[in-house]
Amino acid sequence: MARIVVDVMPKPEILDPQGKAIVRAFPHQGITAFSGVRQGKRFELEVDGEVTEEVLATARHAAETMLSNPVIEDVVNVSVIDNSDSAEA
Amino acid sequence: MSANTFEAPLVADLSSPAPDAALKDVRVGIVTFPGTLDDRDAARAVDIAGGTSVPLWHADADLQGVDAVILPGGFSYGDYLRAGAISRFAPLMSRIIDAANSDDALPVLGICNGFQILTESHLLPGSMIRNNHLKFICRDQRLRVENAGTTWTADFTSGQEIVVPLKNNDGQYVCDQTTLDMLEFEGRVAFRYVGHNPNGSLNDIAGVTNARGNVVGLMPHPEHAVEAGFGPDSTAQGQVAMGEGTDGLGLFTSVLNTLINGGSRA
């Protein structure tokens, strides 16, 4: 079984209140190396058969129409993870 | 509580005849999604305004011939994915989107989660993201009616202020600069927060309308300010007895009166 990974991030010009809260909480843990955080979403779409070009196109369609809202988010990655669980294709 | 300070009945008498039989003939559908919370309040608001509420189920494909639709507040599908994102694909939503965009211009009001469903459906521009302070907020909120020309605001005057409850987590209205300029230029900001911006919304926007004025969305809850005894503790005029605020009723009378007095639907 293969998986297709879809990554969605808030658009750069949209304020990310959650990321802002995280970066402000870092110093409490002694973490001071990072000046900003933006929080996004990762989806894993499971495919029972082979990941054909058609399946990938469907994944891109799902990413653009349902998994993200183009007003506030960008789809930044649609890629395949193979069966071996380790390497990203 | 000490001695009675007001005489208003605690519960409206819904069995009394409607003040206007024509109002009673206007049927307003209230859509329930899994996780909707405020459908009964919205239905009661319609009935108190003099109309007839009709419960609608999201998975049905039939609008049952209603004259207008309200998408009520709540947490449909637990706000999973994005608030309103999954509800937008409900079978009934396809019918509502078509009817709202048709020549009939079906009046549609989205409150809170309903507003989020309307933006996800692209019936209204922009989107709502997490409140800028990251906290759920629940308070009585003063609003200014900026556009009294819509189906849902016609009983107000432009610039009139109202006080209704606000209660949400994802209430920060955002859109790109071009859309914001367009909304302001075309007078499509329907409601604006007054005195205090509770969530970081751009230009203090609390509600917007589509170009034709039949589709309106707002984050605060007018349906919780329609019945003396169960509303906010203040109105636009100031402090009132506990729960006496009914400033939200105007949205519901607006749609009924608009539909009767030469609304676009015969």
Interface residues (C-beta under 8 A of the other chain):
Chain A: P10 E13 I14 L15 P17 Q18 A21 M66 L67 N69 V71 I72
Chain B: L81 R82 A85 F89 T119 E120 P125 G126 S127 I129 R130 N131 N132 H133 L134 Q172 V174 C175 D176 G200
